[in-house]
Each structure stands twice: as C-alpha cells, then as structure tokens.
Amino acid sequence: MLPSPRDDERRLAAAILDGARRRQRQLFGAYFEGTDSSDAFGAAYEGVYRLPTDATGIRPKGIYRFFDCLDNAVRRCPEGCGKLLLLDSLLIHLNDDHGWSRERVARWLAGEPD
C-alpha cells in the first residue's frame, strides 16, 4: 500500500477501474486483445480514451499527458520481489509477472487496503 498516493495516482486508479469495466476480461502480455480483454495499463488508457470495439494491437500513446506519475514516480514492487520501477513499468509488472487483477492494481495505486 502506498502511504499517501498523489492526486494523479488516484485519478490513474480510477481510470484503470473505468477501463476494466469496458473490457471484462483480464489480459496478460499485451495491452488489448479483441473486444473484451485488457491489462491494467490498457485499462488505464481506455479509461481516458475512446477506443474501437476491437482494440487488438493498439498501444497506449498519449496517456502520459494525463498522468505525470507514470514516468515521474518510482515505486518498489509491493510483492517483495525487490524490483524498483517507474510506475508505468510497475503496473505492467504487477499485471503480467504477479498476476494482479486490474482492480487490485487500482486499489494498491489508490492506497486502499488489499
């Protein structure tokens, strides 16, 4: 849990939740697949952008304009693996390497208990 999340981290958490509602299935190893799957970073992107129904192959460009924390905040992995990463990479790491749900990533990011 983060001791005191930044405002943009709370907004990013809300974007992840919004995007996760738009695509119901969790995805690993890619941002989007088909019409119903996204990973945590893809969900954040879809939380701020309107995407086509089939978003396969879309890369989250422009999201850094909305959330300075993505490439301006370094965090240690809360799973205890020792990795120290920029927040954008950490979201992908938690999703792909530790299998965290998009909702769990959002709760952690917002500083909420697990």
Order of alpha helices (4+ residues) and beta strands (2+ residues): alpha-beta-beta-beta-alpha-beta-beta-alpha-alpha
